[in-house]
Amino acid sequence: MSLVRLLGFKTLACGCLAGHYRELATSREIAYIEEKGAACGVHGHRRNHTVTPERAARSAATVLTARAS
């Protein structure tokens, strides 16, 4: 376990709440799914699990595209 600094929160398009953190030892940015959205269908969005910021954004875009169809 390493120390992290909170950078902020973001609500994804699927309704999930993602917390963005910076790992102090390596300066790596980490995103955790803090809360899963009630209507979220993305399997990779699980509460208290990490996702890469790019993957979180891509998943949200996929959900938006799927809903628009």
N, C-alpha and C positions, 0 to 999 in steps of 0.2 A: 504494500500500500504506500502511496506517495502523497505528499501534500499538494493541494490544488488551490487555485484562486478563482473565485466566481467572476466571470466576465459578463454574464447576463442570461436572460431567458428569452426564448422565442417560441411563439405558438406556430406550429407547422400547419400547412393547408389541410392536413388530414385531421386536425384537432388535437394532436399530441403536443405536450409542452416539453421542450428540450432546454436543458440547462447547459450553458457553454462554460467550460473551465479551462484554465491553463495550468499544466503540470509545472510546479516550480523547479524541479530538478532538471528537466529537459526543455522547458518552454514549449512543449507540444500542446496543441489545443485538443480538447476532448469534449464531446457532446454526449450527454446522458439523456435518455428519455425519462423525465421526471414523472410524468403522468401520461397514460395512454388515452387518446381521444375516444369517446364513446362510439363514434362511427368509423374509426380507423380500421382499415382492412390490411394494413401492411404488417406482415408476420415479423419482420425484423424490429418493429417498434415494440419493445417490451419494457415495462417499468423497471427502472434502476439498471438498465443495461446500456452499454456504450454503443454509439454509432459514430461513424466519421462524419464531419460536417457536410462533406460533399454527398455522402450517401443519404443523409437526412434530407438534403435539399432535392436530390434526385427522386427519392421516394415520394416526397410531397408533390413534386411535379407529375409523377406517374399517377397519383391519386387524382389530381386535377384533370389530367387528360382522360382518365377513365370515367370520371363523372360527367365530363362534357360530351361524351359519346352517347 
